[in-house]
Amino acid sequence: MAEIAEQSPSLISARPSRWGELLRKEDWWAIWIGLGLVAVAIALFENGSSIKWIAVAPQKWSHLADAGAQLQAHAVQYAALFLLWAVSLGIGAAALRIKLSHFLPAFLALYVVAGAIYFLGLWDQAAHYNLEPPLVALGLGLLISNTVGAPRWLVPGLRVEFYIKTGIVLLGAGLPLTLIAWAGPVAIVQAAIVSLVTFGVIYFVGVRLGLDRRLAATLGTGGAVCGVSGAIAIGGAVGAKKEQVSVAISLVVVWAIVMIFVLPLVARSLHLSTGVAGAWIGTSEFADAAGLAAAQTYGGYAGSVPGISGNADAAVSAFTLMKVIGRDVWIGVWAFVLSLIATTRWERTGVQSRSEAGEIWRRFPKFVLGFLIASAIVTLVSKGYDYAAYKKDVLPGLVAPLQSLRTWAFTFAFLSIGLTTKIREFVSVGARPFYAFTAGVAVNVLLGFVLSTQVFNEFWSRLGQ
Amino acid sequence: MSHPGAIACAGCRHFNGRPVDIESALPGLASLSSAYAAVRSEDGICAAHDRYVAATSLCDRYVAASVGALTALRPAPDSHKTSVRAPYR
């Protein structure tokens, strides 16, 4: 206690300031970057111009020569787009204390490979050979990471969450606020049912198998709420052992990657509409980035795989409503409640958590605010246009270029997932956590399927029309 | 459990809340989430208890860190390679 008595006031105030979070957390940087791009796009649009020149994206091609010609014709635009991303993401990375001299070369390599994958996805035979960009990005990354290994200099550029959150903010620009208000309540109800049941199954099976309650709770929220983010939020809130958090992360990552491939495959074999499949993926995937990879893959089947109805964006929209609005935003509440239970009901650990309602806001995934604000702004801008004028002017001049930027951001993320996932580095999880988590996965997938395809089927089908 | 006079983990020598160290101590964290995420709040790794704890937590083993250590000289978390293998088999 002598050290405590000697404590200086400067030490006590050494906790990071509340406002400092605006610069220290990637959620806020995703908002600044995403909303900044939306603001520039709107400013140009309102002045009769557009960001579409710089928001360049590959077009459909049949032969390699066509792709080469496309690339040559738009080379300056691709270089300018790289600069736009490098500057905006680079500022964010620097604020997160990632050295720019390390981030930029890594990001350049990521951009080039992501561009190649984006091009490959636009090949007119891509769907025939299952070459959907998210799966190719993920598969390539996993292959490299788990064989020769990603080079060390590439690691600073592999910021999965930074890219995915920026993409989700941009995604808001393509979703009318009225749609969010219409579908949000259903998403919340469906997600609440599945989250509570999944958590209950993992927690009670885990405790029944003799797992520590803190581990069971960390596994439960990892499976029920928001994957790895859920696991670290609850691990910290209840004061779990470090190895318990590692076990939960390993299980979530492995199952999430399995589901990226399994969910679209099963949905495709059942010819689910894009809206319904997106809702199922949003209910049953564990992490935002993994789920968006699965949802975007499925959206790519629309129009190219016979029997799959709905538009391509419906899968991503339904996924986002279900996962982000229905599940992610509640993580602070889960953390507060479980922290309270851990402090008052569970065995002591030597570390005492403080259960404060402020926890709900501190752990709130702030990027969701950017998603909602982007939606509100673009809805407001589009308000004066009738449907014909919207399709003629607003869509190509404002919304489509922002959607193109979103696709780029997502592709950076999908590639980064594979390149950062080294299966051999995961801790050995043991049989009991595996059984508990897998029981939750099984219930989650089945319940999510029934709710999406039976109970709320009509609702999610309409989303894709 | 009471901790008379104890000060929150954020100012303790045993506590490490640096995102880069947390990501290296928890393999897979950066694959589908991030130590820079808002959901992490200001949590960190306690080297004394080998636990992942909130920065606002309290404990009897608090040892004040020097001002410099709060930003630079926190103990590095154990490598994941030293974790007990399959502890819940």
Contacts between the chains, C-beta under 8 A, distances in Angstrom:
chain1	res1	chain2	res2	distance
A	1	B	5	5.9
A	3	B	62	7.5
A	3	B	63	5.4
A	3	B	64	4.2
A	4	B	5	5.3
A	4	B	6	7.0
A	4	B	7	5.8
A	4	B	62	6.3
A	4	B	64	6.3
A	5	B	5	7.8
A	6	B	64	6.8
A	7	B	7	6.2
A	7	B	11	7.4
A	7	B	64	5.3
A	8	B	67	7.4
A	10	B	67	5.9
A	11	B	7	8.0
A	11	B	11	5.1
A	11	B	64	6.0
A	11	B	65	7.3
A	11	B	67	6.2
A	11	B	70	7.3
A	12	B	7	6.6
A	12	B	11	6.4
A	14	B	10	7.0
A	14	B	11	5.8
A	14	B	67	6.8
A	14	B	70	4.7
A	15	B	8	7.2
A	15	B	10	4.6
A	15	B	11	7.3
A	15	B	42	7.0
A	15	B	55	6.6
A	16	B	42	6.2
A	21	B	38	7.4
A	24	B	36	7.5
A	25	B	36	6.1
A	25	B	37	6.9
A	25	B	38	4.9
A	26	B	34	6.0
A	26	B	36	4.2
A	26	B	37	6.3
A	27	B	37	6.3
A	27	B	38	4.1
A	28	B	38	7.6
A	96	B	19	7.4
A	96	B	36	5.3
A	97	B	20	7.7
A	158	B	30	7.1
A	159	B	30	7.8
A	159	B	34	7.0
A	160	B	30	6.6
A	160	B	31	6.4
A	160	B	32	6.5
A	160	B	33	7.8
A	160	B	34	7.0
A	161	B	30	7.9
A	161	B	32	7.9
A	161	B	33	5.8
A	161	B	34	3.8
A	161	B	36	7.3
A	161	B	37	5.8
A	162	B	34	6.9
A	162	B	36	7.3
A	211	B	88	6.2
A	215	B	88	7.1
A	226	B	39	7.2
A	227	B	32	5.7
A	227	B	33	6.8
A	228	B	28	6.9
A	228	B	29	6.2
A	228	B	31	7.3
A	228	B	32	4.5
A	228	B	33	3.7
A	229	B	32	7.9
A	229	B	33	4.3
A	229	B	34	8.0
A	229	B	37	5.8
A	229	B	39	4.6
A	229	B	40	7.9
A	230	B	39	7.6
A	231	B	33	8.0
A	232	B	26	7.4
A	232	B	29	6.6
A	232	B	33	6.4
A	232	B	35	7.8
A	232	B	37	7.8
A	232	B	39	6.8
A	232	B	40	5.5
A	232	B	43	7.1
A	232	B	52	7.4
A	233	B	39	4.3
A	233	B	40	6.8
A	233	B	41	7.5
A	235	B	43	7.6
A	235	B	52	4.7
A	236	B	40	6.7
A	236	B	41	6.6
A	236	B	43	3.1
A	236	B	52	5.5
A	236	B	53	6.4
A	236	B	54	5.0
A	237	B	54	6.3
A	239	B	51	5.4
A	239	B	52	7.3
A	239	B	53	4.8
A	239	B	54	7.1
A	239	B	57	6.2
A	240	B	51	6.6
A	240	B	52	5.7
A	241	B	50	6.1
A	241	B	51	5.4
A	241	B	52	7.4
A	242	B	25	6.7
A	242	B	26	7.4
A	242	B	45	5.7
A	242	B	50	5.3
A	242	B	51	6.2
A	242	B	52	5.2
A	242	B	77	7.2
A	242	B	78	7.4
A	242	B	83	7.7
A	243	B	50	7.5
A	243	B	83	4.9
A	243	B	84	6.3
A	243	B	87	5.9
A	244	B	52	7.9
A	245	B	26	6.0
A	245	B	52	4.8
A	246	B	26	5.5
A	246	B	27	6.7
A	246	B	28	7.6
A	246	B	80	6.3
A	246	B	83	6.3
A	247	B	87	7.8
A	247	B	88	6.8
A	249	B	26	5.8
A	249	B	27	7.3
A	249	B	28	4.3
A	249	B	29	5.7
A	249	B	33	8.0
A	250	B	27	7.4
A	250	B	28	5.6
A	252	B	28	7.8
A	252	B	32	6.9
A	253	B	28	4.5
A	253	B	31	5.3
A	253	B	32	5.6
A	256	B	32	5.9
A	286	B	32	7.7
A	287	B	32	4.0
A	287	B	33	6.8
A	289	B	32	5.6
A	290	B	32	5.9
A	331	B	39	5.5
A	332	B	39	7.9
A	339	B	54	7.6
A	348	B	1	5.4
A	349	B	49	7.0
A	349	B	51	6.7
A	350	B	49	5.6
A	350	B	59	5.7
A	350	B	60	7.2
A	350	B	61	7.2
A	351	B	9	7.4
A	351	B	46	6.5
A	351	B	49	5.5
A	351	B	51	5.8
A	351	B	53	5.2
A	351	B	57	5.0
A	351	B	58	7.4
A	351	B	59	4.6
A	352	B	1	5.5
A	352	B	3	6.3
A	352	B	57	6.1
A	352	B	58	4.8
A	352	B	59	6.5
A	353	B	53	7.4
A	353	B	54	5.6
A	353	B	56	7.7
A	353	B	57	5.1
A	354	B	8	7.9
A	354	B	54	7.2
A	354	B	56	4.8
A	354	B	57	6.6
A	354	B	58	7.1
A	356	B	56	7.3
A	359	B	41	7.3
A	362	B	38	7.6
A	362	B	41	4.6
A	362	B	42	7.9
A	363	B	38	6.7
A	363	B	39	4.9
A	363	B	40	7.8
A	363	B	41	5.3
A	364	B	38	6.5
A	364	B	39	7.9
A	365	B	37	7.3
A	365	B	38	5.7
A	365	B	39	5.8
A	366	B	38	4.8
A	367	B	38	7.7
A	417	B	31	5.8
A	417	B	32	6.6
A	420	B	30	5.1
A	420	B	31	4.5
A	421	B	28	7.0
A	421	B	31	4.5
A	422	B	27	7.1
A	425	B	27	4.2
A	425	B	28	7.4
A	425	B	80	6.6
A	426	B	27	5.8
A	426	B	28	5.8
A	427	B	27	7.1
A	427	B	80	6.1
A	427	B	83	5.2
A	427	B	85	7.3
A	428	B	85	4.6
A	428	B	86	4.1
A	429	B	86	7.1
A	429	B	88	7.1
A	430	B	86	4.3
A	430	B	87	6.3
A	430	B	88	3.7
A	430	B	89	4.1
A	431	B	88	7.6
A	431	B	89	5.4
A	432	B	88	4.9
A	432	B	89	7.0
A	433	B	88	5.1
